[in-house]
């Protein structure tokens, strides 16, 4: 059973930066497909970014590419999301997700493909 714990959320001004972390336990981190999703207030959960198992590639929501960077440190069992040039519409609960399966690129944005979820960390972008 994989457990995920997010951290790093908070209040940031528009244009600012923030780095989120997700620490995994209970599984072989290197073999997990990992992803970030977010759920804005009153809206459905949406895909942010993902990284394949063994580090075999990344995928981003097109609207976030260039401002958000996903990375993983297999030695620390930790997933990161570096966010820059944040906008007010980036206000959301950011959730970490994991799958034991080697997902193909076209499946990475599908939240139904992930078996494990963290509780999320709140990010508020406001002046």
N, C-alpha and C positions, 0 to 999 in steps of 0.2 A: 504494500500500500504506500503510494507516494504521497507525501505531504508537502504542501507549498506554502511559503510564508513571504508575503510581499512587504516591502518597506520603502521609505523614501518619499512618500507623497507629502503634500502640504500646499500652502498658499504661495503662488508666484505671480508676479506682475506680467502683463502681456509683453511679449518679446523676451521674456526670461527663459532660463534653462532649469532643468531638473533631471536627476538620475534616479530611476527606480531600480530596486533590486528584488530578486525572488530567489530564496534559498530553498532547495529541495532536500528532502530526506526520505529514507525508506526505499530507495531504488537506485539503480545504476544510472547516474545522471548522464553519463556520456551517451547512453543508448536511448535517451528520451528526446522526442521531438518537443520543442518548447515554444511557447507563443505568448504574446501579450494581446489581450482584448481590452476594450473599455466600454463602459455603459454610462452615457450621459444621463442627466436627470430626466426622467419621463420618457426615455427612448430605449430602443432595443440595444442589446450588446453588439458591438461591432469590432471587426478585426483591425489590429494595429500592425503587428509584425510577427514573424516566426523564424525560427532557426531549426534546421533539420538535425537529426541525430548525427553524432560524430562530427558536427560542424559542416555537413555537406550542403551548404548553401543557405541563403536567407530569402525572405519574401516580405514585402511591405504593401500596405494599402497605398495606392498610387498618390493619394492626396497628402500623405505624410512623408513620402520618400524625399530624402534630402534634408529633412528637419529632424527626423527620428532615426536612431541607430540601435539595432538590437545586437547584443553580443552575449557570449557565454564563457564562463571560466570553469572548465570541467574539474580542475583541481580543487576548486572551492564549492562545487555543486551549486553555482549561482548563475542566474540569468540577469541581464541588465537591459534597461531601456534608457538610453540617453535622449532627452528631449530638448530641443532648442527652438528659438523663435516661437514660443508658445502663444496660442491665441485663446481668447475666451471660450471658443467652441471646443477647446480641449479639456474643459472642465468635465470630469467624469470620475467614476470609480475604475481604476485600472486593475485588471485581473490577470494573473499568471495562470497558464494552462500547460498541461503536459500530456503526452501520449507515449505509450510503450511501442507504438507502431511506427514504422518508417514511412511516414506519409509522403505522398508524391506532392509536387509543387501545387497542383491544381486543388488539392484538398486542404492545404495549410490554413486557408481562411475560413474553413467550415468549423464552427464551434462544436458541432456534433461529433467531430473526429477525436476530441480530447476527453480522456477519461478522468483526469484529475484537475482540480481547480483550487486556487487559493481563495481567501475571503476578500481580497482586494485592498487597495490603498487609495484614498481620496486625493485627487489632484484638483485644485481650484485655481483657475487663471482669472485674476481680477485685479483691478487697480484700486 
